[in-house]
Amino acid sequence: MIFITTVGFSQQYKSHKVVQGENVYRIAKRYNTTPEAIYKINPTAKEGVKEGQILAIPVVDDQEYQIHIVGEGDTVFNLSKKYNTTQEAIYNLNPDAVNGINLGQILRVAVLEKKENTEVSAEVSDPVLDSIQPLEEIKQIIRFKTHKVRRKETLFGISQKYNITVDDIKKHNKRLYSEQIRKRDKLRIPVFAEQTVVSREVPKDSLSSRVSTTTKYIVEPKDTRYSIARRHGITVGELNQLNPGMDPNFPIGMEITVPTMIFVPLKEVIDLDKFELYEVKPKETVYSILRRTEITADSLFKMNPYLRDGLKSGMILTLPKRDSMDSLAIDFPEKKIVPLENMLSNFKTKKIAIMLPFGLDTLDLEARQQTEDFLKTRDARGARVALDFYKGVQMAIDSAKTKGLSIDATVYDTQRNKNTTHIKRLIDQNNFDELDVVIGPLYQANVEAVAAELKKYETPVISPISNRESKLYSNFFQTIPTDVMLQDKMINYVAKDPTDKNIVIIVQQGKKKGEPMKAKHQEIKDKLIAKFPDAKIARIEEGNYVYPVHLNKVLAKNKPNWVFLESDDVAMISNVTPQLNAKAESHQITMFTTDKNNAFDDDNIKNEHLSKLHLHYPSIDKEFDNYDEESMTPFVARYKKEFETIPSKYTVRGFDITYDILMRLGSADDLYHAATFEGTTEYVENKFNYAKKLLGGYYNKASYIIKFDDELKLTVIE
């Protein structure tokens, strides 16, 4: 039995049956509670709610409210008339409405009359409410201590020393969501106000009495409750008993309690490509192993939790291989799409900054003709991109507000590229230490300068349109996959296809006689040959031409021909594609490229040829430039209605990046925590799946494979 000591009145609950179209935010509005409170006692609701589902709702003020979803043309005045109330009453029920209401926003418009016997006490038997306990009191931080990490210390040991959880430490030292602690690190340790004591009487036949010794285990990628329970010789139910209050989402990096005994050989539960089994030699110490492997003590104990019982000769340890030391610290495969909109739980105001090169130091927006002339010049390209991107940012903020999020956004003009002095001045003169995230600047040099300045605050900095890596700053988020990631995606797609095919490689040479091949073309040629050793290599003539007789030698008539064409030379592409197009009359030919660069879009290259050859290529976005009524998304329709044109790719990108960031901030403690979510997020034309290297920042590696279909249509195939 569990005995709970509480102060004041016992918590009471109501049952609520979900009706069609409801979500947790709407239900919270109705009962004047918060989504977080509903999630705490209905944890599965984070994954979404279904019609007919029964939820337990905490009673706050014993009131229910009629709600209204703001539609086209709605105003507070019209709603007051519709619901026979006053504007003042609506403003009292929705204080934020004084700043205006948005399409899709949920408002309380009236207090519902109480129905008799609708309230259910937590003490009354109810199939949904029986096992509900009072909501955990929110811990109040009264101050912080600074802890200097010593040799051999672990996060678990430090948490025990201060009687807090590992998650409490990570929340206030954000880099620890993805990095290990190091000697001499200075950690912020929260000191909490004293709370109500919860005492528990443990039955003699409980699991705790049967499990003699336990240890801590950090949840790894691919871990499941079942695999961990099986490995330690217990059931999933018993694992839950050992970890009351365990996060139902089972996030990567969560620390749980498990029995010390392990029943499955280590070689069956580790990735032997990245790790190796090592037998401890006589007289070896933990210190000597750390010095030899150059890993941290925290990492060693995480991989080998049984070391806490002492190091012994003959013990088998799991250690990272030397060549995997620079592998990704966080790296999830692209798989299920994660609907963050259904997982919102953090409704604190999000403070964000947008830094874009509007060039207002050289532009007088009051002078219309001067502005139009400026925007037509080459120097104004950055300003045009910035303005388009910012339109998408604004629409994303408006959309996030309809989901119940509150956003405090500030816009800063970075003016031009390589403007470090101006950027430092902006940061020094404003409260950047209070921000949840900075979106921008656009230029690589500027975004790295911002990341460098804000690293001391651990403020995430988003690089919106550059695919250049930055290995210097752990707070750097690169949103565009690198060229190498796109290459690998295309090559792996072809490699995993089981079709019996003839692979042909056509790669650009030097343009002039004796001129060496470009490094990027040499690299991709080497990569293709290594992946497809049986592929046929087409002979390239001086000037990057392929003669029909040589092309004919590498094509097969009895099986499909999958041809890789790697070139940025318009003349070469306009020579090869017509020949392949002609051969397609008698051969099965599909064309691929790992880099669909601007040369493929030249007027000399016929899209009809690319369509007939069903060109496949990797892309950072869906590239749907021409929207028809059938393929038009709500975002595009909304934009077209407002601006009477379709949005540019930069507007769409501004929306997708910003909306994804806001949804992540709304479903996690912060952006670092959200980056550990397993799965992919996807919006209008872009998707996101973040990875992090041990040294450096975060990288989006989610991308698409697009195919030219018949009738010049583009189709996303992966």
N, C-alpha and C positions, 0 to 999 in steps of 0.2 A: 504494500500500500504506500502511497505517496502522501506525505503531510506537507502542506504549503502554508507558510505564515505570510499574511498579507495585511496591508494597512488600508483602512477605509472600507467601502462597500465592495462586495464581490462583483466580478464582471458578469454582465448579462448579455445574452445573445438573442438574435432573431433568426428564423429560417427564411431564406429567400429562394424562390424557384425561378431560375433564369428563363426569361421569355425571348422569343426570336429577336435578334438584332442587338441584344444587350451585351455590354462588355463590363469588365470590373470597374473601369473609371465611371461609367454611367451609374452603376449600382452604388458606388461610393458616394456619388453626388446625391443620390436619392436618400441615403440614410445618414448624410452629413458625417461620413467617416472618410478614411483615406484608403487608397488602394493598398498601401503597405500593411495596414491593419487587417484587411481582408486576406492578403497573401499570407500573413503570419499564421492564420488559423485555417486557411485553405491553400496550402502550398502548391497543389496541382493546378490551381487557377492561373499560375504564371504562364502555363502553356496554352491558355485560352479557356473559355467556358462555352458550354453547349446548351442549347435549348432543353429545358427540363431538368438541368443539373441543380442540385440543392446546395446552397452555400450557407455557412454560418456567418452572421453579420454582427459585429460588436455593437451594442447599444451605447450611443454617445449622449444624445439629448432626448431620446425617446420620441423623435420626430421623423416623419417621412415626408419627402418632397416630390412634387410633380416636376418632371424635367422636360426640357424642350431642346431639340437639336436645331441650331440656327440654320435656316435655309436661305435661299436667294431672296433678297429684298426685305428680310426681317430687320426690324429696328426695335429698340426697347419700348418705344411708344406703341408700335403696333402690337407687340406681345402683351403689353399691359392691358390693351383693349381686348385682345383675344382671350386672355385668361381672367378677365374681370378683376384686375388688380391695379396697382399704381406703379409708375416708373420707380418711385422711391423704394417701394417694397422689393422690386426686382434688383435694384442696386444694393439693397441691404443683404439680400440673399446671395448676390454675386458681386462682391466689392471690385473685382477686376474689370467688371463691365463698364466702369466709368471711363476706361481708356478705349472703349469701343468693343464691338463684338465681331467675331469672325465666322465665316461660313464653316459649318460643321462643329462649332463650339457647343458645349453642353451647358445649359443654364438651368438653375432652379427657378421656377416661376410661381410656385404656390406651395403652401403647407397642406399636406393631405390630412384629412380628418382621421383620427385614430380609430382602428377597428378593434372591437373587443376581443380579448384573448389572443391577440396576435403575438404578444411578447412571450418568449420562452426563456425561463431562467436556466442558467447553466446547471442548476441542480436538478432540473426535471429531465426525465428520460426522453431522449430523442435520438433517432438513428444517426443523425448528422452531428448532433451536439454532444453526445455522450462523453467522448474522450477529449473534448476541448478544455484546455487549461487557460487560466488568465493570461492575457498578453504580457510578454516580457517587458519589464520597465526599461525605457530607453536610458542608457548609461550617460550620465552627465560628466563631461570632462572639466575638471577645475584647474588643471595646470599640466605642464609637460616636464619630464625629466630628460636629461641627455645621457645616453649610455654609450660609452666607447667600447667597441667590440675588441675582445682579447683573443689571443690564439686559442683555437680549438672550441670556441664558443659556437653554439648553434641558436637558431631562432627559437626552437622549442625550449632550450635551456634558459634563454633570456626571458621568454614569456612566463616560465615557471618562477623565475626569480622575482618578477614584479606582479605575479598573480593575475596576469591578463592572458588573452589568447594570442596565437600567432597572427590571426586576422587583425586584431587590434593594432599590432605593430605594423603590419603591411599597409593598413589604411592611412597611416601617418608617415610612411616611408615608401612611397609609391613604386619606386624602382624594384622593390623586393617582390612585386608580383611576378617578375620575370628574371630577376637576377639573384645571385647568392650574396650573403653578407661576406664582408672581407675584414680582415684584421685592421684595426684602427678606424673602421667606419663609425660615424657618430649617428646614433639612432634617436629619434624623438619617441619617448615613451609616455603615453597618456596616463594621467593619474585621475581616477574616477571618484566621484562622490560615493559615499557609502550607500549601499542599496539594501532592499528588503532581503532577508536571509531566507533561502529555500532549503529546507531540510528534507532528506529522503531516507526512509527506512528500507533497507535492502533485504528481501526475503532470503532465507538460508539456502533455498534451492535455486537462486538466481544464477544467471550466466556469470556474473562477476565472481561468485563463490567457486565456480568450476574452472574459470580461466586463471591459472596461478599467476602468470606474469604477462604484462602487455607492453606494447611499444607503440610509437607513433609512426604513421605511414602517410606519405604525401601522394595524393592521387595523380597518376600519370596519364598521358594520352593513351587511349584505347582501353584503359581500365574500366571495369564495370563492377557493380556491387557483387554480382555473382562470381566473377573471376577472382576478386579479392577474398571473398568469403571462402571459396573453394581452396584457394592457395593456403589459407590459414586454418582449414579444417573446421569451419563453422558454417551455419546457415545464414542466408541473407537476413532473416529475422533476428538472429543473434547479433549480426553485425550492426543492425539498427539499434539493438538494445545497448551495445557498447558505445554507441554514438548518438545519444538523444539530442534532438535539435539539429541533426545533420542536414545541410542544405540539400533539398530534394533534387536540385539540378545537377548535383554531383560534379561540381566544376573542377577543372584541372588545377592542381596546386593546393586543393583543400587538404587540411591535415586531419586524419582520423585515427582512432585507436583500434589496434588489431592485436590478436594473440602473438606472443613472441615466436611460437612454434610455426614453422613453414613446412608444408607437405608436398610442394611441387618443386622439382629441380629448378635452380635458377636459370639454366639454359633454356627452359621452356617459357620463361616469362620476360626475357630481355631480347633486344634487337642485337643479334651477334654481329651485324654489320657495323654498329656504332660502339658496341661494348665488348669487353672480353672478360673471361673468368681468370682470376689471378690467385695463386696459392701463396699464402703468407709464409715467408721464410723464417727460420729460427733467428731470434734476436731482433727481428724487424719491429719497428715502432710505427704508430700512426703518423708521427711527425716525419719519419723517413719516407713513408709512402706518399704523404702530401708533397714533400719536397721533390720526389721523383716524378710524380704525375702532374704537378703544378695545378692541382685543383684545390678548391677550398674545403675546409673541414666540414662545412655545412653540406656541400655536395657529396662528400664521401659518406657521411652518416645518412644522408637521404637515400643513397643507393644501397647502403648496407646498414639498416637500422639496428641490427643485432650487435654492432660494434660497441653500443653503449654498455654491453655486458663485459667488454674487455676484448683486446686483440690477442689471439692465440696462434701459435705456430701451426700450420696446416689448414687454417681457416681459408675458405674460398670467398674471395671478394669480387664484386662487380665493379669494373673500372672502365672509364671511357678510353677508346682507342685513340692513339696520337692523332690520326688523320681526321678524327671527328671532333676535335677540340673547338673548331670554329663553326660547328654545325649550328642549326637554328635552335635557340632556347625554347621557342614556341613555334610549332609548325604543324598545322592541322590540314588534312586533305580537303579539297573542295568536295563537299558532299551536300548534306541536307541544307535547305534554305532555312535560316533561323528567323522567325517572325518576331522581331524585337518589339513591335507595336503591341503585341499581346503579353509582353513580359515587363512592362513598365512598373517600377516599384520605387524609384528615387525621384520624388517630386520637388526636391529643393530647387530653388532658382538657379539656372545654369548661367554662369557668367562667361561670356565668350568675347573674343576680339577678332575682327576681320581686318586684315592688313593687305591692301591692294594698291597697285600703282596707278591711281587716277590721274596723277600729274597735275594736281590743282595748283602747284606752284608756278606753272607756266600757262594755265588755262583759266580764262574768265568765262564762267558758265553763263553770265548775264549777257555776254555778247554772242548772240546766236550764230551769226555768220562766221565769226572767228572760231567758234566751237566746231561748227560743221567742217570748216576748212582744215582745222587741226586734226579732226578725226579721220580725214581722208589721207593724211600723210603717213609715211612709213613709220616715223617716230611715234605716231599715236597708236600703233598696233597694241602696245601694252595697255593703254587706256581703254581701247575698244574691248579687248578681252576682259579687262577688269570690270567694266560696266556690265557686260553680258553675264559674267560670273556672279556679280553681285545681285543681279535680278534673281538668279537661281537661289542664292543664299536667302534673300528676303522671302521667297515663296516657301522655302524649307522651314524657316522660322515660323511663318504663319501656319503651316501644316502641323508642325510640332505642337503649337499652342492649342490646336483643336484636340490634341490627344491629352491635354491636361498639363503639359509642361509649361513652366514659366521661364522665359529667357530674357536675360539682360545683355544685349549686344551693343558693342561699341565699335565704330569703324575708324580706321586710321589710314591715312594716305602715305604710302611709302615712296611716292613720287617717281622714282626711276631705279634702274638696276645699279648694283654695286654702290648702294647709298648707306653704307654702314654708319657713318657719323649721324645722319638724320635718324636712323632706326634706333640707335643707342639713346639718342635724345628723347625720342618718343617713349621708350621704355622707362627711362629715368624719371620722366615727368608725369607718369601715370601709374595706376595701381595694378601692374601686371602680375604681382605676386598673389592676387586674389582670384585670378582667372582659372576656369576649368580647362580651357583650351584656346589656342590661337589658330585661326585658319588663315594661311598665307604666311608671308608674301608669295608672289608668283615666281619670281626669279630665284634660281638656285642659290646664288651668292647671298641674297637678302634673307632667304628662309633659313639658311645655315647661320647667318649672323643672329637672327632672332632666337634660334635654338640654343646657340652658345650663350646668349645673354640670360635666357630663362631656365637654363639647366639647373641653376642654383635653387630655383623654386620647384623643379620637377614639373614644370608646366608643359603639357604636350603641344607640339607645334606641327601643324599639318601642311605638307607640301602638296599643293593642288594639281599642278600640271607638269611637273618635272619627273622624269624617270631615272634621274641620276642618284646613285646611292650616296649615303653619308655614313661613314663608319665611326664618326667622332662623337655623336651625340645620342644618348639613350632616350631622349625625349623627342626625337625626330620621327615623324610618321610620313612615309612616302606612299602616296595613294595610287600611283601608276606603276604597274608591273614593269620590271626591267626588260630589255631586249632579250637577255638570256632566258628569263622566265617564259617569254612568249615562244622563243625557239624550242625550249624543252617541252612546252605544252603541245606544240604541233608535231614534234618528232615522236613523243610518247603516244600521241593519238594514232599515228600511222603504225608504230611498232606493236601496239596492243591489238590492232585489228587482225583477226584470224584469216583474212582473205589470202588465198594463194596468189601472189602478185609479183610482177616484175618491176622492181624499183629502179628508176633512172635518175641520175644526178647531173644537172646542168648548172655549172657555177661560173660566174663572170671571172675572166682573167684580167691581166693588165690591158689597158686600152691601146697601148702602143707596143711595138716589137721590143722585147727585152724588159719592158716595164713590169715590175713585180705585182702580184695580186694584192689587192687591199687586204689588210690584216683581218677585217671582219669577214671577208669572203673566204679567206684561207681557214679561219677558225670554224665557220659553219661547214665548209667542205670536209674538214677533218672530223668534225662531230658527226656528220651524216655517214661518212665511210666507216667510222668506228661503230655506229649503231646498226648500219646495214652493210656488213662486209661483203655480201653477195651482190650488191647493187652494181649497175652498169654505169660507167662514167662517159658522158658524151664528149667528143673531141671538139674543142673550141678553137676557131681560127683567129688569126690576128684581126683586131678590130671587134672582137667578141661576136663573131658570126658562126652559125652552125650550118654546114652544108647538108642538104636533104639526104645524101648518100650516107653520111655519118650518123644522122639521126635515125635512119632506117635500120642501121646495124644494132642499135641499142634497144629498139622496140620489139616486143613479142606479139605474135598474132594469136597464140593459143591461151593467153591469160591476160588479165587486166594489167595495164601499164600505169603505175603511179609515178608521176614525174615531178621532181623537185626542181623549180627554177629559182635560182638565187642571184638577183641582179638589181642594180639601181641605174642601169644604162638603158635609156629609152630605145636606142637603136637596137640593142640586143634583144630586148623584150619584144619589140615590133618585128624582129626577124624570127624569133622562136615560136611565138604564139600562133601566127598564121600557118606555119608548117605543121604544128601539132593539131591545129584545127582541121587542116586538110587530111592528116593521117587518121583523124577520128572517124572518117567515113569507113575505114577498113579495120581500124584497131579500137580496142577499148582504152581510152585515155582519160585520166583524171589528173589535173595539175595541182601542185601544192607549192607554197612558199612559206618560209618562216618569217619573212619580212615584206609585207605589202606596203612598200614605200611610195613616195609621190610619183615615181616613174611609171607605176602601174596605172595611175590616174591621168597620164598624159593623153592629149587628144589623138596622138598617133596610135594608141593602144585601143583596139575596139573592144568594148564591153561585150559585144555579141560573141567574140571569140572566148573571152573569159567565162561567159555563161555556158557556152557549149562544152567547154573543157571542165566545167564545174570546179573552178578554182577554189581551193580551201586555204584559209590563212588565219593566223591568230590575231585577236584584236582586244584592245583594252575595253572597248564598249561595243554595243550592238550595231552601231553605225546606220541606224535607220533614219536617213536624212529626209526621205520623201514619205510623209505620213499620209495614209489615206484614212477614210472614216472608220474602216474596220480595225486598223492597227493603232489608231490613236488612243493613247493612254489618257486617264483623267488629267494628269499633269499637263500634257500637251494641249488637250482640249481647253483647259482652263487658261493656259498661256495664250492660245490662239484667240480665245474670246476677248481677252484683255488687251492684247497688243495687235490683233489682226494679222498675225504671221506666226510661223512655227518657230520654236526657240532654237538658238544656235547650240552647237555641241558644248560650248563653254557655259551657257545658261543651264543646260541639263546637268553638266558636271557639277556646277555650283550647287544645284539642288540636291543631287545624289550624295555628294560628299557631306554637305551640311546636315541633311536629314539623317544620314547614317550616324554621324557623330552625336547628334542630339538624342537619337533612339538609344545609342550605346550609353550615353550619360544617364539616360532615364531608366536604364535596366541594370546598372551596376554602380559601385561606389565611385568609380572614376574611369577615365578612358583606358588606363593601364589594366584595370580589372576586366573591363569589357573586351580588351584585346585577347583575353584568355578564353573567350567563349569558343566552343568547338562548333564549327559550321560556317556557312557563308551567308552574308546578307546581300540582298539584291533589290534594286529600285527601278527607275525608269530605263536607263541604259547602262548602268554600271553596277558591278558587284564587288564585295570586299571580303577578303579572308586574310587576316594579318599574321605575319610571321615575324620572329625577332631573332637576330643573331646574338650570340653571347657577347660580342663586342659590337656596339652600334645600336641603331634604332629599329623601328618597325617598318615592314614592307608589305604592301598589298600584293598578293600573288594570284588573286582571282582574275580570270580573263575568259574570253570566249573563243570558240572556233567557229568561223563563219564560212558559209559555202555560197558561191554563185549558183543559183538554181536556174531552171528554164525561165524564159521570159524576163531575164535580167533581175530576178528577185534575189534578195539576200536572205539566207536562212541561218539561224543560230542552231548548230548541231551539237554543241557541248559548251 
